[in-house]
Amino acid sequence: MVASVELDEFDRRILRALQANADHSMADLGGLIGLSHTPCWRRLKRLEAEGVIQKKVTLLDPSNLDLDVIVHAQVRMKDHQPNVLEAFEAQIQTLPHVLECYALSGDYDYGLKIVVKSVEHYERLLKRNLLPLPNVASINSTFALRQVKYSTQLPL
C-alpha cells in the first residue's frame, strides 16, 4: 500500500480547482487559491511528481457520441488462481468499451462499467468479447436507466 501524501490547505485548493476545471492558466489558478504564480507552479509540479495528480483529461459527453447505454456487469470466475485472474485483467485492458474494472469481494469477482451504443451492441460485446474470456463462469448485467449523479471530483 502506498503511503498517502501530506496535503495542506493550499494543496487541497489547487486540487479542488483543477478537478473542477483543469484548463486554468497558472496565473488564474494562483489567483483562485491565493498564491502567486511561482509557488503555485511548484506545488502543482510536486503534486504531479508525487502521483497525486495522475493525468489531465478531457471529459466527453457519451450521449453526444452515440454511446447512450451504460452497463454494469458483475463477473464470476471459474478459477481463482493468480495467473487466471491476471490473464482476465490483462484481457479487460484491451476492451475499449470497458471503462472501469474492479476486483470485488462478495458473490462476484469483478465489476465492470461498460459504455455502448445500444443493447444490441452490448449483446455482441458480451458474446464476442466477454463470455469467451478464459475462466469466466458467468456475467450478470444491469442497464442504467438514467444517470442521477456523475462526478469525477474526489472529496477533498
Beta strands, then each sheet from edge to edge (+ up, - down):
strand 1: 69-77
strand 2: 98-103
strand 3: 110-116
strand 4: 136-143
sheet 1: 2+ 3- 1+ 4-
end
